[in-house]
Every structure is written in C-alpha cells, then in structure tokens.
Amino acid sequence: MQRLCDEVIELIFYELDDPTALTLTSKHFHNVSQDPYVRAHYFLNRYGRMDAMFWALGRGKIMSDKVIDILISSGAYVSRYLVQVAIHHYFRSANHFIKTAWVRNMSIPVFAHFMKVACGLFDEVPLGKNEDDGYFFAVFLKESRLPPDMKSTKWETVRDIFGKYKFIPFSMKDPLMVQLPIALAIEPRLLPYAEANGFHMDTKYRDFVFRKMFEKMALNNGERSDDILRNVRELRRLDARMFLSRTVAAEICMESKSNESAYRALKILDRTKELLFDLSTVVAELIKLFVNTRSITSAYTINVLRHLYADFPSTDPTVRIVMLLTACLSDNVLVQPNPSGTLKSKLEPLGLLPLTRKDIVDILTNPFVEKHSALVDFAKDEMNLSSSDIKDILQEVAVKCLKIGSKGKTLKKLVDCHPYLHAVLQENAVQCYAINLDDLPSYDDEEACATYEAPLCRDFNTSSKATRNSSGAAGLHSAEPNASGEAIATDGREMDEDESGNEGPVQAETGNTSELGIIGQDTLSSMIRQDEMAPTRSRRRSFYFSYFGSDTTGKLGYPTDFIPVGRWVKERYPVRSAMAATFLTHAVINNNTTLLHVFFTCNTPSTNYVSTSQHVPVTLKHFRLLARLGKAPNWCLYHEIENGAEFYFSEEDYLSKQPPATEPKRCSKVKVKSKETSPTISRLSTQAGPSKVQVSPRATKRRPRRSAAAVMSYVIPDSDDEAIVEDDDENAVVVLMTMQAKKRKVESNLQRWVKHLSVLLAEEQKKYKEKRKRLEKSAPSEGRRRVAKSEFHKSLMVNLRSLRKLDLDKRKQLYGPDAAEDDYFTEDDGDDEYRERTTRANKRRRVTT
C-alpha cells in the first residue's frame, strides 16, 4: 500500500463514503487527503456536478478557501437558490427543508469566502424573508389553477429565475424536486431552461405532466382547449419522448362530461392524427372495462359511458352488453310499473334494438342484475318469445349463475318462481362440476397445481387469477415501462414495475401498445390527487395504493348486498345431497373460508355449533384432492374432525341408501401398525350410519374351576368387617366392568380419521423422498440437496399431531391415565419428533409405576 501512487490513492478515496479512517492508517495517505484538489474532486466524483456543492458544504471541517475555488472552477453547480438557502441556514434566519447542521460546521472565514465568491456570480442575491427563488417557484405552482389575472407570480419572473439565476432544486431531499415536473406541465416553455440547468426529464413523469396539462381548473371554467393544445404541442416539440399515453387519454374520457375543454382538445388531437393511437379504440376498450365492475351501477358512470358511445359508436359485442346494462340499471327500470315500455324507451336512443336471445341471457347473468321478471316480460311482449323459449332461457341463465359467486339472490328468485329449476341445477352441477383425482393436474406439474382453481365457490375477495378475469378487465393489460418513479407515481397498479426502460420515442407504426400505457377506470382528477398525496418512498407508495387508492370499491366485481351462491345452496338443498357435496368440494379446493364456515354451521341459530349432524360432511376425498394439488387444508376441516365429524371415504358413502361401505382394500404397499388398544367409544349422536366395530378376540386362557378359585376368608362373623367386605365387593364389580370395557375395541370416528390421515401422510413422505432422490440425481452437488415440502405435507404433519393428542386425551379421560396409545405410525411416516417424544413419555410412566 505504501508504494501506491497518489492517483491510485485518490481513486480509492472516491469509492469510500467517509475516507477518514483510511487516512489515519498511513502518513502518506493523510498527506494525500490534505490536498485541496483531492478534497474538491472527491465531492465531484462521488456525488456528481449537480450535488457536489451541497454535500461539500455539509463537511465544513475539511472545507477551505481553495477547496471552494476548485469546486466552482471545476464545474460544481451553484445556483442563487443554493446560496440563499445556505445563508439562511447558517444565520438561522429562515427554516428550510434541511434539519441537520450542514453549513454551520464551517468556520466563519471559510463561509465568508463562500458568500463572497458565490454572490459574485449573480448581480443580486435577495436575502429577505420569502424572497428566495424557491418561494417564488412554490407560489407559481400554488397559483397554477387560478386565472391569469389573479396570479401574483408571472411567467417572466419564473423565466428569469430559471434562465438568469440558474434555479434548480440542488438536492433530491428538496421537496421542490418532486414539484418540478408540475411546472413543466403548467408552462412547457420552461423545459429548455431546466435542461440547461442540469434537469433530466425522465419518462416516468410523462403521465403526470400530461395530467396537469389537461387538469380541470376550479376557478377558471372558460374555454381552455387552445391553451391545452399549445402546451401539448410545445412539449412534444421540445422533447420527442413526451407523448400523450392511452392511460391519460382514458382518464380524460372519464371526465368527458365535467371537463369538456380537455375532452374537446383530446378529440382535436385525434382528428389531426397527433396521437400515437386511435381514440375510438381506447374508448371501446374503456367501455369494456365496466362489464363486470360495480361502477356500472353509478349514475355518473352511466352518463359518461352513454356520452362516449354517442361520440365513438362500436360494434364490439362486449361494448353492446355494457350499453345494455346502462339502460337496465339506470333509474330503477327493472322495478317500475311498466318495465317493458320504459326499457324500450331507454334502448331506442342508443340504437340497441332489437334485442336477441343472447342479449337477454348476457344481461341476466351479469352480477349486478338481480331481478329477472322485467326482462322476461320484455322478451314476451317485445320479442314474441314462446313459453318454451322463455323456459330454455331461464334454465340456461340458472345454470350459468352457478359459476358466478355473487348470484345467490338471482338463483333464489328463479327457483322460487320456477320450482322445476331446483332439480335442473342439481343435475347440471353434479354432471358438469364433479371433481375427481383424475380431473386434477399431475402431481409433478407443480405450476399447474399451484394455479388450479375449481370453477365453483371461488373467493372473489382475493387477488387471484379468477378475480382479475372476472372483474371486467376486458381491455389491454400490458405493463407500461417507467411507470413508477421515486418521487411521483402514475398508477397504483404500476408500483411494482421496473423503473428502467426504453426512454426513446415511441413509433406509432410499430403497432405495439405496451409502451402507450394501460387503460383504467379512474378519472383524471382522482389520479392527479392520488399522485400529489402519495408518499414519495416506493415501498410505502405501493402500500398506499393498495389500501387508499381512488375508487377501489367501484372496481369490485360483485354488488354491495349479495348472497353467495354457496350460501344459497346450503340453505336450499339438504346437507347430505349431491349438490351440497359438489359445492363443498369446490370450496375446499379454492380455500374459500367464508363458504366453508357456512357449510360447517347449522342453518338454525338455536342448534349447537358443535353438533355436526347439520353440517355438510367432510370426506377423505377432500384431503386426497388437496394432496394432489399440494395445497394446505383449511383449518375448518381439522376443526370439523375435532368436533366429531363422521368418517367417509367420499360423498358416495353417505349419498347412497346403503350403509357406508367398509374400508376397501388398498393397493398401497404401506402398512399400518396397530396395537391392541382401548380407544373411546364414538358418540351415537355424531354417527350418521353404522361404523365398523372391531372386537378383540377372546383370551386363550380358560376360566379356572370354582374349587380352584375359592379363597379362604378370615372375616370374623357378626363383626364390622362384613360391611367392609360388602363395599369391597361393589368396588370390585366396578373395576371388573372397567377391565371388560378396556378389552372391547370400538374404533371411533376420530381414530378412523387419524388412521387414514396417517396413511396419507406416509404417502406424502414417500413422494417427497422420491422427489428428493430424483432431483439429486438430475443435479448432483456436494451434500444433500434441500427440497421444500408441499404445503399440504407440512400442514398435515402439524395438525395430525394435534389429532393424535386429542384422541389420546379422550381415551385417558374415559379409561384413566393408563390408557394405551394406538400406534398409527408407519415406516415412511415423517413425524419422528412426535414418535420419539411419545416413546420417552411412555418409558417414564412405566418407571414411576
């Protein structure tokens, strides 16, 4: 290290946040660090030309007159705003964003030299309160929404601040840094001056800048179309990367009724071919977003969609459905005295007549249409459909509503008015939606198993793939590059996107719309407020948009007051029916906790929850389906077993009229070891059918003869010992009965669950070992390779241990502390910890006795 030249030592200094410790290790290093040239260029190389002076002023102990002169002569950026803030901070005359000591660490002579040199760069440096350049810039931003005659800060003043006095926020911590793009949106002519001062317009600010251009002025309701067009064209001329995206265009369209100047300017840009996309296509994709979202029920949204459809008519079938919904959901058309005539008057101005059979089905299967009688009357009166056609339509609608989780009210009304649909729905559900092991993906296809979802009983409250598909996202779902920024966010859905991307101009003829932005349902004003109020940190910003985004309820795919289809099935059909069994299977696969709680509770509130007679039975098939998919069973399944649920291999056991089938012979080579134990007797109240009873064989030892069993008594006649003997005889009878009960072996429901779940756990452990061996062979490495267990495997290991303990506690409660344990462990069972701990406990108990 002592042989290094000074240039290499300087490069080492440039890579350290604080080289002080290194300079103290050697006198040669210390001498190099005392060079003013090395100190000045340390800040230039470490922080760049724009931030070098700001960070250098904060290290006052190493600053000197020569360091300041070298920094300024070497190109360190110094603006009048920086000089004003430094003087205010040093003399504590004004409070700015800097809360540390900063320039106060400098000595008075060095800071006086800085003031002399820096003030010499400008003709004047105002130092009074609210006279610094940052204050005038902030006032200019606050007055941006006011009419020109009410603004106190004129365009010429702001131009001189940028051009003559080199204004630029000198630190990323300065709040004005995130406000700078707003000024460019208000006055694009500032862009050349800002770029001359070192500002780089990142494309991540693009949408925010254009939003501010088209923003509706609160106090200026005059015609602003010409001003908007001039600003858009000027910004486009100055920077070819700045273009109006599809995202902002859709937000402007959502304010077509309230912000007419912006909407008119947008249509002019479309007619003059100055947009990189076709506005009619954007409008069509925007309308399609509302086909399955709650905002379609809003009167404001209905008026906006009708206005857009009048300006840009479309033949797209999804757009037609949305416009039909606007006619059916507006002004309570479906509940008026004459719904047919009222509905016809709503459809005629839109040019949607005549309706077809498909239109009726699409309207009735929409999640937000719950009343069917008005549309049925319209089909009879205006479409002249026969009774058989109406019956076919209702049957088709009822069957399709099974897959829509929020259509419980519609099904209830359909079945109440047309009882024949009760049997039709059960037949279709069993035939079309019954799930077996062969219907699931292969166990080796982990990706397909993880993404598999059953078609019924989907949990639409989660952000799953099914939720996104059913939420009306019919438009383009391509991610926009540079969508998220460190200071300003453009959309809540883009917070996790990569901030790096292509910053070059987008070619309209490429046909690629991924860089033109995605389309959403938010209005322009809501997105501007969202951008201004969002936190600046990216991680906190993503949390903010997840919970405090604009109009999150309007984007939900289900109505406000709805009845889940699974709940209606539980109330309408018997708990031991094929319909309830099918829906329970789908709810178990989709892990729908809400519906599982419904299936495992009683319809009558007075019934005890612990009683499982009114619950839909849990079967071993449910666990096998989850084992195939590798998904963890819901806690409700284990809770049912703990409450005494009857054991069934599948729903066929309790659906058939015959008693449940006995345990079939398994082809698996796994053997279950079972000892002669005394489990608890299953409760009769929890058994829906006869259970398999195994009686222990008789003892091979023959009963002794009476003469051999005679015992000599030493009791004195007519004494108190005779009463004692009588009490002992009664206690002996009780003990004898208890011993006989221990010899009987009755397998309870809990024991059957534990036994068969133990077999299933052994199968999972075997598959896990085979998978680990296969991976070790395919990718040999040093040592044993770590392979993660499936969620089902881990869940079953933990909960099966609790079930075994519960079974042991029940038998101890019935037979006493000396009740033996049933060994359900197999050679492939992975629960070694539980087995070893149980063995040690048994040994301790035998020693104490």
PyMOL commands that set and color helices and strands:
alter all, ss='L'
color gray80, all
select helices_A, chain A and resi 6-14+20-23+27-33+36-57+60-62+65-73+80-90+102-105+108-119+133-145+148-150+155-163+175-186+188-196+203-213+225-238+246-253+260-271+279-288+294-297+299-311+317-329+333-335+339-347+357-364+373-381+387-401+408-417+421-433+437-439+446-451+465-470+492-494+508-510+514-516+524-533+538-548+553-555+565-572+578-590+593-599+620-629+635-642+652-655+684-686+706-709+721-743+749-778+791-815+832-848
alter helices_A, ss='H'
color red, helices_A
deselect
rebuild
show_as cartoon
